Each structure stands twice: as C-alpha cells, then as structure tokens.
Amino acid sequence: MGFRKSTSFKVMPGVRVRVSSSGVSTYVGGRKTTARRAPASSRPVPARTPAPAAAPIRPGMFASKEEKALFAFVSQSEALRLDEAVLAHPQYAKLGNVLLGLRHLIHGRTDTAVEYLREGLSVDGGLESHAFTQKYLSGYRLTLGIAGGVSVELPLSHDATTLALAEGLQIQGQTQSAVYYVEALDPSYPALLSLADLYIDLNNWNEVLRLTNGVGVDSEITAMLAIFRAKSHLALGELVAAKECIKTLTASKKYGSGLRFQALALRSEISLAEGAFARAMADLEKILAEDSRVPGLREAMTRVQLRQQEVEKEKSDAARQKEHAAKEKREQAERAKDEKRTEAERVRAEKAAERERLMAQREAPKPAMQAAIIDLSFDEEALPAASEPASARPEAGGLLPGFYPDPQEVAPFRYWDGSAWTSRIRMKP
C-alpha cells in the first residue's frame, strides 16, 4: 500500500515502545538547528537482540549443516561472521544476510550492516514465516531507537528489518535512500515515526505535516509525532500552531518525563522565537526542577540568556541609531535654516547696495551735453537775416546771437547767445 496512498496506520504485532530521558539541546537554539539529527555516535542503534530461549530447541541430529551454522551464529551474540554456505543457500540466504546485518548494526559497523541488510531484503520470501524463525527465533526482539528517545521493540519481520536498514542509511547520511525504503512499507506507527524523522532530517516540513495530519496523541509514538509536527510548524514560522500541537504533552506527565521534557524544551524554543524570554526560561526551569541532569539543559538556558542579551543589544543599538539619525536630521535642518538665512541676508545686502548705487547716480551732476535739451523747433528770430551777407557777420567773438553749425559737432546747429555757446541745439538752420 505505502504511505502515499494511505491515511490509516496500524501498530505492528508484538511492538513495544520505550521512551528514554533525552536531552534538550537539539530542541533549543534556532529553527534550522532544531531539525538536525544528533551525531551518528550518539544515535540509538538496534539493541542487542537475545539469543534463543534458556531451554532452547536445538537443531536435531538430522538438521542440515546450514541450519546448525545459523543456529550457532544467533547463539553467539559477539559473532560477526557467518558460514558462507549459509549465505549461499537459497533457503537461508535472506535470513542469514538479515541476521548478519543486524549483528553488524548492533556493533556499530554501519557500512557493513547496510550491505548485508540490503542483500537480505532483496531476496523474496517473508522473514516472519521462515521455518527457522518460527522454530528458533520466536523470542527474538529487535529494538530500534527511532527518534527523540523513543525506541520500539519489534519481532523479527520484513518491516522491522527495513526500519533497521533505514536507520543505518540515515546514520550514513543517505537519508533520501532511507525514505525510499520506508515509504514502500505498509503504514504503521513505527514506520510513520521513522519516516517523519527522515523528513525532518531533510527539512521537508510540509511532508512531515502531511504525514502527521489528523494523528491524535494517545501513545508514546503519537506523542513523538506531535512533537515532530510542532517542530515543522515552528520551522515554517507558524508559532501558534506549533504550541497547539504540544499543548497536551506540556500539561500532562502521562507519556513519561522524556517526551514531556522535549515538549517543554520545544515550547521554550517557540517562546524564544516570539521574543518571550521569560516564558522560554520558565519552561527550561520546569525541566530543571524535575531533573537537573537532563543533557543539554544548562546549555539551552545559556542560549536563551545569550539570545535575550543579543536582542536587548540590538534594541539598544537601534535606539542609538534612531537618536543619531534624529540628531543628524535636526542638525541638517538647522544648517538649512542658516544657509537660507545667510542667502536672504546676502540678497538683501545686494538689493540695498543696488538702491544706494541708483540713488548716487540720480544725485550725481550730469554732464552738460547729457543734460542738453534737444530743441527741434524752428526759431526764426534767432536766425541771422537771410539778406545779411556772411561777410557782414562779426568775426569770432563778435557773432550775433543765433544758431550756427555746432563747433562741438554734437548736433547740426547750436545757439550762440552773443557771448558763449549755449545748450540749445536744433536739427535745422
């Protein structure tokens, strides 16, 4: 069926869920960092699986050598090698590769484990129905630490093995390949939890929201899914929705302190994103009051304090910048006023100087020639008699009063009053 086509989930038969006390360091300190997975060295891996029961059914005298070799392998918890005959046998190849891969994963040999698990899962046939599984491994349990301190204990099956392979791939950094394997599984809550964790590793927040849509909180697994959903809303800036997702977890101790601490730490981060530093610190102090040994708690509190100091400094710097800008604006306005006042005074001075110059011009004595009155009238009386010959006119200094050619050559004719040239002029004789 797969996750793309289903909205219903089942709990796998024989599944047990455990919640350990986990740290809060991965949940506080910024939107993107909250989604990052812990280092591989600190990641939970499949727990050591038990050997066959104390009073086991042992392979009989007529059992095949492959059956006996496989039984010997599962009976020795430290064994990391399996008879090649088992891996080559068509009846035991798949089961042998799977068990060998799980054993390597338990011992932290992730690369080798992934190779064996892939090989085992590529063989057709169900692990659950295998005769060897039913006969010798009825008590076999695979414990997978999936996310956030939540681990699931599963019986040996195709789904459990696939989840183990996905865990190994995720540790390797091959998260997208892990998604491919998990999405192909029939929907179950352990698979859903694993897939949501993988999508968080990829920062695919919308896909996490799609997977967890409509999932109510009624178990440790669904509680963890609610935390995943809240983290996705937080990463998308949807703070109110994020708080609503974990409201039940922060108010109740029903699902254990580990999940409650994670919910409180996540709510602290939401408050931090809102700038509510007092609320952010209060949630961390609630964890501190119950268990001061929670890993990362002190560091988370320090980060809240540092962030508060950063914000206060930013506000202080912004206030100083604002005041500086206002002061500069006032100074610019004063300079503009001064410049305008100076320019006005300059214009007034220029105008006053121009007025004084004009007044001085008016009051200054004018040259005689400039003050002359141009008389264009014809004064017959002032003219010498026409009948009087020129020879009868007195010589220089003895001219009779009248108009004569202008000796100054300003006008055609100028009046001689008998003793001096006057300012009277005319154009015609």
C-alpha positions in Angstrom: 0.0 0.0 0.0 2.6 2.5 1.0 2.4 5.9 2.7 1.4 7.8 -0.4 -1.9 6.0 -0.7 -2.9 5.6 3.0 -4.1 7.8 5.8 -4.6 5.0 8.3 -1.9 3.4 10.4 -1.6 0.2 12.4 0.6 -0.9 15.3 2.7 -3.8 14.3 2.1 -7.0 16.2 4.4 -7.6 19.2 5.5 -3.9 19.2 6.7 -2.4 22.5 7.5 1.3 22.9 10.1 2.7 25.3 10.9 6.3 26.0 14.2 7.3 27.4 15.1 10.6 29.0 16.6 12.6 26.2 18.4 15.9 26.1 17.0 19.2 25.1 20.0 20.6 23.2 18.6 19.6 19.8 15.4 21.4 20.5 16.6 24.8 21.5 18.6 27.4 19.6 17.1 28.3 16.2 14.6 26.9 13.7 17.0 25.1 11.4 19.2 23.6 14.1 16.2 22.1 15.8 15.7 19.8 12.9 19.2 18.5 12.8 19.8 15.0 13.9 22.2 14.1 16.6 25.7 12.9 15.5 25.8 9.2 14.5 27.9 8.3 17.5 25.1 9.4 19.8 22.3 8.0 17.7 20.5 4.9 19.1 21.0 1.7 17.1 19.3 -1.6 17.4 19.8 -3.0 20.9 21.5 -6.3 21.4 19.0 -9.0 20.4 18.6 -12.0 22.7 19.8 -15.4 21.9 17.4 -18.3 21.7 15.5 -19.1 24.9 17.1 -20.6 28.0 15.7 -24.0 27.3 16.1 -23.9 23.6 15.0 -26.2 20.9 18.3 -27.2 19.4 18.9 -28.4 15.8 18.4 -32.2 15.7 20.7 -34.8 14.5 19.3 -34.7 11.1 19.3 -30.9 10.7 21.3 -29.5 7.8 24.7 -28.0 8.4 23.3 -24.6 7.3 20.6 -24.8 9.9 23.2 -25.7 12.6 25.6 -23.0 11.4 22.8 -20.3 11.5 21.7 -21.5 15.0 25.3 -21.3 16.2 25.6 -17.8 14.9 22.5 -16.5 16.7 23.5 -18.2 19.9 26.8 -16.3 20.0 26.0 -12.6 20.5 29.5 -11.4 19.6 29.9 -13.4 16.4 30.3 -11.2 13.3 30.9 -13.9 10.7 28.6 -16.4 9.3 29.4 -19.6 7.3 29.4 -18.7 3.6 27.4 -21.9 3.0 24.5 -20.3 4.8 24.7 -17.1 2.7 24.8 -19.1 -0.5 21.9 -21.5 0.5 18.6 -20.5 -1.2 16.6 -21.3 1.9 18.8 -19.5 4.4 20.4 -16.7 2.4 17.8 -14.0 3.1 17.6 -14.7 6.8 21.4 -15.1 7.1 22.1 -11.8 5.5 19.5 -10.1 7.6 20.7 -11.5 10.9 24.3 -10.8 10.0 23.4 -7.2 9.0 21.6 -6.7 12.3 24.5 -8.0 14.2 26.9 -5.6 12.5 24.5 -2.7 13.1 24.4 -3.6 16.8 28.2 -3.4 16.9 28.3 0.0 15.1 29.5 -1.4 11.8 27.0 0.6 9.8 28.5 0.3 6.3 28.8 -3.5 6.5 25.4 -3.7 8.1 23.7 -1.8 5.3 25.3 -4.1 2.7 24.0 -7.2 4.4 20.6 -5.8 5.1 20.1 -4.7 1.5 21.1 -8.1 0.3 18.8 -9.8 2.7 15.8 -7.7 1.8 16.4 -8.2 -1.9 15.5 -11.9 -1.6 11.9 -12.9 -1.9 10.0 -14.5 1.0 8.9 -13.4 4.4 11.1 -13.4 7.4 8.2 -13.9 9.7 7.1 -17.1 8.0 10.5 -18.6 7.7 10.7 -22.1 9.3 13.9 -21.2 11.1 12.4 -18.0 12.6 9.3 -19.9 13.8 11.3 -22.7 15.2 14.2 -20.9 16.9 13.6 -17.1 17.0 10.1 -16.8 18.4 11.6 -14.8 21.3 13.8 -12.7 19.1 13.2 -8.9 19.5 14.8 -6.0 17.6 15.0 -2.8 19.5 15.2 0.3 17.2 15.9 3.8 18.6 14.0 5.8 16.1 13.9 9.4 17.3 13.8 11.7 20.3 14.5 9.0 22.9 11.6 6.8 21.5 12.6 3.3 20.7 10.4 0.4 19.5 10.9 -3.2 20.2 9.8 -5.3 17.2 9.7 -9.0 16.4 11.8 -10.1 13.5 10.0 -9.2 10.3 10.4 -7.6 6.9 9.1 -4.3 8.2 11.4 -4.4 11.3 14.4 -5.2 9.1 13.5 -2.4 6.7 13.4 0.1 9.5 16.8 -1.1 10.7 18.1 -0.6 7.2 16.6 2.9 7.1 18.3 3.7 10.4 21.6 2.5 9.1 21.2 4.6 5.9 20.3 7.6 7.9 23.4 7.2 10.1 25.4 7.1 6.8 23.8 10.3 5.6 21.8 8.5 2.9 18.5 9.9 4.2 16.8 10.0 0.8 17.5 6.3 0.2 16.1 5.6 3.7 12.9 7.4 2.7 12.6 5.2 -0.4 12.6 2.0 1.7 10.3 3.2 4.5 7.7 4.7 2.1 7.3 1.3 0.5 6.2 -0.3 3.8 2.6 -0.8 4.8 1.6 2.1 7.0 2.2 1.5 10.7 3.0 3.9 13.5 6.6 2.7 13.9 7.1 3.2 10.2 5.4 6.6 10.3 7.6 7.7 13.2 10.7 6.7 11.2 9.5 8.4 8.0 8.6 11.6 9.8 12.1 11.6 11.4 13.7 11.1 8.0 11.7 14.0 6.5 12.8 16.2 9.4 16.4 15.3 8.6 15.7 16.6 5.1 14.0 19.8 6.4 10.9 18.7 4.4 8.5 20.3 6.9 5.4 20.2 4.6 5.8 16.4 4.2 6.0 16.0 7.9 2.8 17.9 8.3 1.1 15.8 5.6 2.2 12.5 7.3 1.1 13.6 10.8 -2.2 15.3 9.8 -5.1 14.1 11.9 -2.9 12.0 14.2 -4.1 12.3 17.8 -2.0 11.9 20.9 -2.8 8.6 22.5 0.6 6.8 22.9 4.3 7.5 23.1 4.7 7.2 19.4 1.9 9.6 18.6 3.2 11.9 21.2 6.5 12.0 19.4 4.7 12.6 16.2 3.0 15.6 17.8 6.5 16.9 18.7 7.6 16.4 15.1 4.5 18.2 13.8 5.2 21.1 16.2 8.8 21.3 15.1 7.6 21.6 11.5 5.1 24.4 12.3 7.9 26.2 14.1 10.3 25.8 11.2 7.6 27.3 8.9 7.1 30.3 11.3 3.6 29.0 12.4 4.1 29.6 16.1 0.5 29.3 17.3 0.0 26.0 15.5 3.3 24.7 17.0 2.2 25.4 20.5 -1.2 23.8 19.9 0.5 20.5 18.8 2.3 20.1 22.1 -0.3 21.6 24.4 -1.4 18.2 25.8 2.2 17.0 26.3 3.3 20.0 28.3 0.3 19.8 30.6 0.5 16.1 31.3 3.0 13.5 32.6 1.0 10.6 31.1 3.6 9.7 28.5 6.7 10.0 30.6 9.2 12.6 31.5 11.3 12.2 28.4 8.6 13.2 26.0 7.3 15.9 28.4 10.8 17.4 28.7 11.1 17.5 24.9 7.7 19.2 24.6 8.7 21.8 27.3 12.0 22.4 25.5 10.3 22.8 22.2 7.8 25.3 23.8 10.7 27.2 25.2 12.1 27.5 21.7 8.7 28.7 20.4 8.7 31.3 23.1 12.2 32.2 22.1 11.1 32.8 18.5 8.3 35.0 19.8 10.8 37.0 21.9 9.2 35.9 25.1 12.4 35.2 27.0 10.8 34.9 30.4 8.5 32.2 29.2 11.3 30.4 27.4 13.4 30.3 30.5 10.4 29.3 32.7 9.9 26.1 30.6 13.5 25.1 30.9 13.4 25.8 34.6 10.5 23.4 34.9 12.7 20.7 33.5 15.5 21.7 35.8 13.2 21.4 38.8 12.3 17.8 37.9 15.7 16.6 36.7 18.8 18.8 36.7 20.8 16.0 34.9 19.0 16.3 31.6 21.7 16.6 28.9 21.9 20.0 27.2 19.6 21.7 29.7 22.2 24.2 31.0 23.4 24.9 27.5 19.8 25.6 26.4 19.3 28.0 29.3 22.6 29.8 28.4 21.4 30.1 24.8 18.2 31.8 25.9 20.1 34.2 28.1 22.5 35.0 25.3 19.7 35.5 22.8 18.0 37.8 25.2 21.2 39.8 25.6 21.6 39.9 21.8 18.0 41.2 21.4 18.5 43.8 24.1 21.7 45.0 22.5 20.0 45.1 19.1 17.2 47.2 20.6 19.8 49.5 22.3 21.8 49.8 19.1 18.6 50.5 17.2 17.6 53.2 19.7 21.0 54.8 19.5 20.9 54.7 15.7 17.4 56.3 15.7 18.6 59.0 18.1 21.6 59.6 16.0 19.5 59.8 12.8 17.1 62.2 14.6 20.0 64.4 15.8 21.5 64.4 12.3 18.2 65.4 10.8 17.8 68.2 13.3 21.4 69.4 12.5 20.6 69.3 8.8 17.5 71.3 9.4 19.5 73.9 11.3 22.2 74.1 8.7 19.5 74.5 6.0 17.9 77.3 8.1 21.3 79.0 8.5 22.0 78.7 4.8 18.6 80.1 3.9 19.1 83.0 6.4 22.6 83.7 5.0 21.3 83.7 1.5 18.4 86.0 2.4 20.9 88.4 4.1 23.1 88.4 1.0 20.2 89.2 -1.3 19.0 92.0 1.0 22.6 93.4 1.0 22.8 93.3 -2.7 19.5 95.0 -3.1 20.4 97.7 -0.6 23.7 98.2 -2.5 21.9 98.5 -5.7 19.4 101.0 -4.3 22.3 103.1 -2.9 24.1 103.0 -6.3 20.9 104.1 -8.1 20.4 106.9 -5.7 24.0 108.1 -6.1 23.5 108.0 -9.8 20.5 110.2 -9.6 22.2 112.7 -7.2 25.5 112.9 -9.2 25.9 116.1 -11.5 25.2 115.3 -15.1 27.5 116.4 -18.0 26.2 119.4 -19.9 25.9 117.6 -23.1 23.8 114.9 -21.5 21.6 117.5 -19.9 21.1 119.3 -23.1 17.6 119.8 -24.3 17.1 118.9 -27.9 15.0 121.7 -29.4 13.6 120.7 -32.7 11.5 123.9 -33.1 12.3 126.4 -35.7 13.3 129.8 -34.1 13.1 132.3 -36.9 14.0 135.3 -34.7 17.3 133.7 -33.6 18.4 133.3 -37.2 20.5 135.9 -38.8 18.9 137.8 -41.5 18.9 135.9 -44.7 19.7 139.0 -46.7 22.7 139.7 -44.5 25.7 138.5 -46.3 28.2 136.3 -44.5 30.8 138.9 -44.8 28.8 141.2 -42.7 28.7 138.8 -39.8 31.1 139.6 -37.0 34.3 137.6 -36.7 34.9 135.2 -33.9 33.8 136.6 -30.6 31.6 139.1 -32.5 28.9 136.8 -33.8 25.4 137.9 -33.5 23.1 135.7 -31.3 21.6 132.8 -33.3 22.1 129.2 -34.4 25.3 128.3 -36.1 26.9 125.0 -37.1 27.8 123.2 -33.8 31.5 123.7 -33.2 31.3 120.7 -30.8 29.7 118.5 -33.5 27.1 117.2 -31.1 24.2 118.5 -33.1 23.9 120.1 -36.5 23.3 123.5 -35.0 24.0 125.2 -31.6 22.8 128.6 -30.3 25.3 131.4 -29.8 24.0 134.0 -27.3 26.4 136.6 -28.3 29.0 135.7 -25.7 29.0 131.9 -25.4 27.7 128.7 -26.9 24.6 127.5 -25.1 23.0 124.2 -24.6 20.2 125.0 -27.2 20.6 122.9 -30.3 18.4 122.2 -33.3 18.4 120.0 -36.3 17.7 122.6 -38.9 19.2 126.1 -39.5 
